[in-house]
Amino acid sequence: MSNNKRMAIFYGSTTCYTEMAGEKIQAQLQAITNQAIDLFDIKDTPLSRSQDYDIVIFGISTWDFGELQEDWESTWDDISSLNFSGKILALFGLGDQLGYADWFQDALGMLHDELIVLGGDIVGYWPVAGYEFVASKGVTEDGEYFVGLSLDDENQFDMSEERIASWCKQIAAECEIA
């Protein structure tokens, strides 16, 4: 089914895992919506380009002890100048729930906190069931959901494809584009 909502994915990726997840999300959503979805590495494309789209998906990974991925860190101050009024936003994050159990998906939560005040409607919250971690800034107050799709290609790589497929169907339904 086609629609008139322009969609894009913006990600930062140091080791290519977030990029690969973005490519898989792009392919899944293109198959569901039967339309092109643009994919941008924020190292090469300013975040201001996200303003050109109706639906924007952001991808981020958490590094070490709850730190931002380097490309996000270098563009972090640009986020506050964006206006997402009337737009739909979704997020996905990568992290290591066993090696960094006290900071799992912290960057996802930090990005969510920056975006939620910018006027957009955030969709794509993802259940915490099936993950093992101690603490996360990427979890909703009730502790039931991550603020976006949570991927752990370090410890649960075999679950990523299914999670991406399910999440993309969820996004399409929540955005009413399928």
C-alpha positions, 0 to 999 in steps of 0.5 A: 500500500502506498501513502504520501508520507515521506519517510527517512532513517537517520543513524550514527554507526561506528562499527556498522551494526547500527547501519546494518540494522537501519538497512534492514529496517529500511528494507522491511518498511519499504516492503510493507509500504511499497515506497522508498525510504531514505537512509542517512548516516548522520556523519554525512548528513545534517540532522536538519534534513530530518525536517524534510520528512513526515516520519523519521526513524532515528538509530543510535547505539550505547557505548561503554558505560552509557555513552553516546555513539561518536557521531551522535555526540558530535551532533548532539547540540543540533537536536534542540534546534529541530521542530517535529510538530506534526511529524511521527518519530520512532527510535531504535537502539543497539546495546550490550545487555550483558557486558553493560547491564547497568547502562543497556540502551542508555543512549536510546533513552537520552535521544528519546528525552531530547526528541520528546520535547520537540513536538513530534509524536513518538511511536514504536515503544518496544517490550522489555520482555526477553532482555536481561539487564540491570538498569536503562535510561531507555525504559519507560517509567512503568518499566514495561517498554523500551522507548524504541526497538532494542537490539543486542547484536552482541548477545541476541543476534539471532533474535534481531531479524525477527524483532526488526520485522515485528517492529516494522509491522508495529511502526507501519500500523501505528503510523497508519501506512500499511 
